[in-house]
Amino acid sequence: MILLLIDTTGPVAGVAVMEDGKVRYEAMCINSFTHSQSMLPMVEEAYLHTGLSVDKTDVFACVTGPGSFTGVRIGVSTVKALAQAGQRPCVAVDALESMANGVRYFDGVICPIQDARAGQVYGAAFMGGSMERLTEDKPLILEEYLEKVKAFGKKMLFLGDGMPVHREKIAAMLGESAVFAPAQLAYLRPAAAAELAWQKQEKAVSYLELQPMYLRAPSAERQKNLKEKYNG
């Protein structure tokens, strides 16, 4: 069984290939190109180095959000196209859960956060080891999110692109209870997402059913709704 996963939800573009539950290939990059330019060449490289191809892939997986609206759309669209070409099923995985899965053996609460701008984060919380979900994915003001995770009364490991943005505030509010992931563990690892996708194959859907996961409407849509509200 061959599974190919792609992730374009954050600043790191990633690809991973799993075969029979083992990681065959993993690559990620941060460069000056957009994910729309990087992703297909990265998929081609994955197939080149593993000797595989679209028609030899049994399942296509995608990190469907939360994350950058544009990035999420790129990833979902790419996987839809690959799955349609190969007539294969798709598996969706959560970005925050995937980040936590990459550091799952932390002894405490794992707190993946993405920068949602305007002092907000997309955040969730998971118990290290068991990966029990403690909070749902939600956009929150940073201080509100920190109050929620602080209530669990354990050490908290922060990672994700929201961590460096808000590190000073987190340290000020939580003190020694806050732990910050080092650079090599602070982003979503494609293999960690692929391993989740491997576990979730019973939830596979057709390429027509694969959908992005947005925690709030895109800014253009929000502005339109505001204009309609005040002009109506």
BELZIWO-V838016 format. One record per residue. N is the residue number from 0. RES is the residue in one small letter. SS is DSSP state (alpha for helix, beta for strand, coil for the rest). PHI is phi in radians with two decimals (NA if undefined). D_CENTER is the distance of its C-alpha to the mean C-alpha in whole Angstrom. Layout:
# BELZIWO-V838016
N_RES_SS_PHI_D_CENTER + N_RES_SS_PHI_D_CENTER
This chain:
# BELZIWO-V838016
0_m_coil_NA_23 + 1_i_beta_-2.00_21 + 2_l_beta_-2.19_17 + 3_l_beta_-2.01_15 + 4_l_beta_-2.10_11 + 5_i_beta_-2.23_10 + 6_d_beta_-2.38_7 + 7_t_coil_-2.33_8 + 8_t_coil_-1.36_6 + 9_g_coil_-2.27_7 + 10_p_coil_-1.20_10 + 11_v_coil_-1.72_10 + 12_a_beta_-1.54_10 + 13_g_beta_-2.43_10 + 14_v_beta_-2.40_12 + 15_a_beta_-2.50_13 + 16_v_beta_-2.17_16 + 17_m_beta_-2.10_17 + 18_e_beta_-2.28_21 + 19_d_coil_0.92_23 + 20_g_coil_1.44_20 + 21_k_beta_-1.97_20 + 22_v_beta_-1.33_18 + 23_r_beta_-1.67_20 + 24_y_beta_-2.79_18 + 25_e_beta_-2.59_15 + 26_a_beta_-2.59_15 + 27_m_beta_-2.59_13 + 28_c_beta_-2.69_15 + 29_i_coil_-2.19_15 + 30_n_coil_-2.50_18 + 31_s_coil_-1.38_20 + 32_f_coil_-1.47_19 + 33_t_coil_-1.33_17 + 34_h_alpha_-1.06_14 + 35_s_alpha_-1.12_17 + 36_q_alpha_-1.47_19 + 37_s_alpha_-1.47_17 + 38_m_alpha_-1.16_15 + 39_l_alpha_-1.10_18 + 40_p_alpha_-1.04_20 + 41_m_alpha_-1.18_17 + 42_v_alpha_-1.13_18 + 43_e_alpha_-1.06_21 + 44_e_alpha_-1.10_21 + 45_a_alpha_-1.05_19 + 46_y_alpha_-1.18_22 + 47_l_alpha_-1.06_25 + 48_h_alpha_-1.40_24 + 49_t_alpha_-1.84_24 + 50_g_coil_1.26_27 + 51_l_coil_-1.84_25 + 52_s_coil_-2.78_24 + 53_v_alpha_-1.00_23 + 54_d_alpha_-1.28_26 + 55_k_alpha_-1.71_25 + 56_t_coil_-1.62_22 + 57_d_coil_-1.55_22 + 58_v_beta_-2.47_18 + 59_f_beta_-1.92_15 + 60_a_beta_-2.16_12 + 61_c_beta_-2.54_9 + 62_v_beta_-1.41_5 + 63_t_beta_-1.71_7 + 64_g_beta_2.32_6 + 65_p_coil_-1.28_6 + 66_g_coil_2.85_7 + 67_s_coil_-1.03_10 + 68_f_alpha_-1.00_12 + 69_t_alpha_-1.13_13 + 70_g_alpha_-1.06_10 + 71_v_alpha_-1.05_9 + 72_r_alpha_-1.10_13 + 73_i_alpha_-1.08_13 + 74_g_alpha_-1.10_11 + 75_v_alpha_-1.12_12 + 76_s_alpha_-1.10_16 + 77_t_alpha_-1.12_15 + 78_v_alpha_-1.18_15 + 79_k_alpha_-1.01_17 + 80_a_alpha_-1.15_20 + 81_l_alpha_-1.12_19 + 82_a_alpha_-1.19_20 + 83_q_alpha_-1.15_23 + 84_a_alpha_-1.09_24 + 85_g_alpha_-1.61_24 + 86_q_coil_0.91_25 + 87_r_coil_-2.14_22 + 88_p_beta_-1.33_20 + 89_c_beta_-2.13_16 + 90_v_beta_-2.18_13 + 91_a_beta_-1.73_10 + 92_v_beta_-2.26_7 + 93_d_beta_-1.50_5 + 94_a_alpha_-1.14_2 + 95_l_alpha_-1.21_5 + 96_e_alpha_-1.13_7 + 97_s_alpha_-1.13_6 + 98_m_alpha_-1.03_6 + 99_a_alpha_-1.11_9 + 100_n_alpha_-1.10_10 + 101_g_coil_-1.26_11 + 102_v_coil_-2.29_14 + 103_r_coil_-1.09_15 + 104_y_coil_-1.65_18 + 105_f_coil_-1.11_19 + 106_d_coil_-1.54_22 + 107_g_coil_2.84_21 + 108_v_beta_-1.71_18 + 109_i_beta_-1.63_14 + 110_c_beta_-2.14_13 + 111_p_beta_-1.34_10 + 112_i_beta_-2.38_10 + 113_q_beta_-1.98_9 + 114_d_beta_-1.24_12 + 115_a_coil_-1.84_14 + 116_r_coil_1.22_17 + 117_a_coil_0.96_20 + 118_g_coil_1.34_20 + 119_q_beta_-1.86_17 + 120_v_beta_-2.33_14 + 121_y_beta_-1.55_11 + 122_g_beta_-2.41_11 + 123_a_beta_-2.64_12 + 124_a_beta_-2.56_14 + 125_f_beta_-2.39_14 + 126_m_beta_-1.42_17 + 127_g_coil_-1.05_18 + 128_g_coil_1.60_19 + 129_s_coil_-1.36_19 + 130_m_coil_1.06_15 + 131_e_coil_-1.10_17 + 132_r_beta_-1.34_15 + 133_l_beta_-1.72_17 + 134_t_beta_-2.44_16 + 135_e_beta_-1.36_14 + 136_d_beta_-1.09_11 + 137_k_beta_-2.78_13 + 138_p_beta_-1.47_14 + 139_l_beta_-2.43_17 + 140_i_beta_-1.04_20 + 141_l_alpha_-0.88_19 + 142_e_alpha_-1.07_22 + 143_e_alpha_-1.18_22 + 144_y_alpha_-1.09_18 + 145_l_alpha_-1.12_20 + 146_e_alpha_-1.10_23 + 147_k_alpha_-1.15_21 + 148_v_alpha_-1.31_20 + 149_k_alpha_-1.08_23 + 150_a_coil_-1.13_25 + 151_f_coil_-1.32_23 + 152_g_coil_1.18_26 + 153_k_coil_-2.27_24 + 154_k_coil_-1.04_23 + 155_m_beta_-2.19_19 + 156_l_beta_-1.76_17 + 157_f_beta_-1.80_15 + 158_l_beta_-2.68_12 + 159_g_coil_1.81_9 + 160_d_alpha_-1.24_11 + 161_g_alpha_-1.41_13 + 162_m_alpha_-1.13_14 + 163_p_alpha_-1.15_17 + 164_v_alpha_-1.14_18 + 165_h_alpha_-1.94_19 + 166_r_alpha_-1.00_20 + 167_e_alpha_-1.09_23 + 168_k_alpha_-1.16_23 + 169_i_alpha_-1.08_21 + 170_a_alpha_-1.09_24 + 171_a_alpha_-1.16_27 + 172_m_alpha_-1.40_26 + 173_l_alpha_-1.93_25 + 174_g_alpha_1.04_27 + 175_e_alpha_-1.26_27 + 176_s_alpha_-1.25_25 + 177_a_beta_-1.59_22 + 178_v_beta_-2.14_20 + 179_f_beta_-1.99_18 + 180_a_coil_-1.10_16 + 181_p_coil_-1.19_18 + 182_a_alpha_-0.92_17 + 183_q_alpha_-1.29_16 + 184_l_alpha_-2.06_14 + 185_a_coil_-1.54_12 + 186_y_coil_-2.14_9 + 187_l_coil_-1.27_6 + 188_r_coil_-1.49_9 + 189_p_alpha_-0.97_9 + 190_a_alpha_-1.16_12 + 191_a_alpha_-1.17_10 + 192_a_alpha_-1.20_7 + 193_a_alpha_-1.12_11 + 194_e_alpha_-1.12_13 + 195_l_alpha_-1.11_11 + 196_a_alpha_-1.05_12 + 197_w_alpha_-1.05_15 + 198_q_alpha_-1.20_16 + 199_k_coil_-1.77_15 + 200_q_alpha_-1.09_17 + 201_e_alpha_-1.21_20 + 202_k_alpha_-1.73_17 + 203_a_coil_-1.09_17 + 204_v_beta_-2.26_19 + 205_s_coil_-1.33_20 + 206_y_coil_-1.06_19 + 207_l_coil_-1.22_21 + 208_e_coil_-1.61_19 + 209_l_coil_-1.15_15 + 210_q_coil_-2.31_14 + 211_p_coil_-1.21_11 + 212_m_coil_-1.94_10 + 213_y_coil_-1.89_12 + 214_l_coil_-1.55_13 + 215_r_coil_-2.68_16 + 216_a_coil_-1.21_18 + 217_p_coil_-0.99_17 + 218_s_alpha_-1.00_20 + 219_a_alpha_-1.08_23 + 220_e_alpha_-1.20_23 + 221_r_alpha_-1.11_23 + 222_q_alpha_-1.12_26 + 223_k_alpha_-1.07_27 + 224_n_alpha_-1.12_28 + 225_l_alpha_-1.11_29 + 226_k_alpha_-1.09_32 + 227_e_alpha_-1.12_33 + 228_k_alpha_-1.13_33 + 229_y_alpha_-1.47_35 + 230_n_alpha_-1.60_37 + 231_g_coil_-1.53_38
